[in-house]
């Protein structure tokens, strides 16, 4: 798949690479690109051959957020219904990434601001090049810092106190600080960013497709579980279902035989 400003290719067996391709604008989001990204995520979610998704940006930026230079970002020329529809479309990207069956690794190169930060936060794992820069840009342009799911995602990743500072100030966080506060999992050399993402994806794909899918889903639910008991109840039901899959049978047999398991590409 290749759209005007979004490309999809195979990075390795079972690993799909999605690249935002507006390098001249640091991959800032247009409404067309937002729609293309939604469509690409729907297609990937239905593709059983894809086990892991890597999301990155072309050139020297990950994503600079919504393009506020070449568009009407506040929708002042549009009726409220159109503006609300646009807001739901861009905010829906966070839900689309979180609800995707496959894990998503954000390979962050350069700025990840505003909506770009949200894309990184909604990914399951974040790798950063030394050039990576993160900031809650919304609050710097007269809006609330709470947008595109950031007010939900950021405090769960870095804690409420740090999230409050970053969202109230909109200040920039470089790769070193991002690693220190837990915003990213690793900082890796720029030239090996995608190679590191492939290596991490390979570690994930060694596990069963159903097990990985359920791990993402249950973890996503249980981070907000009302109690330990509620979290365990969901875990218990999921584990019982998992024991009935061919994946579990193959994994157990391979473990006992000390061989590498072979899973169906599902």
Secondary structure, 3 states (H helix, E strand, C coil): CECCCEEEEEEECCEEEEEECCHHHCCCECHHHHHHHHHHHHHHHHCCCCCEEEEEECCCEEECCECCCCCCCCCCCCCHHHHHHHHHHHHHHHHHHHHCCCEEEEEECCEEECHHHHHHHHCCEEEEECCCEEECHHHHHCCCCCCCCHHHHHHHHHCHHHHHHHHHHCCCEEHHHHHHCCCCCEEECHHHHHHHHHHHHHHHHCCCHHHHHHHHHHHHHHCCCCCHHHHHHHHHHHHHHHHCCHHHHHHHHHHHHCCCCCCCCC
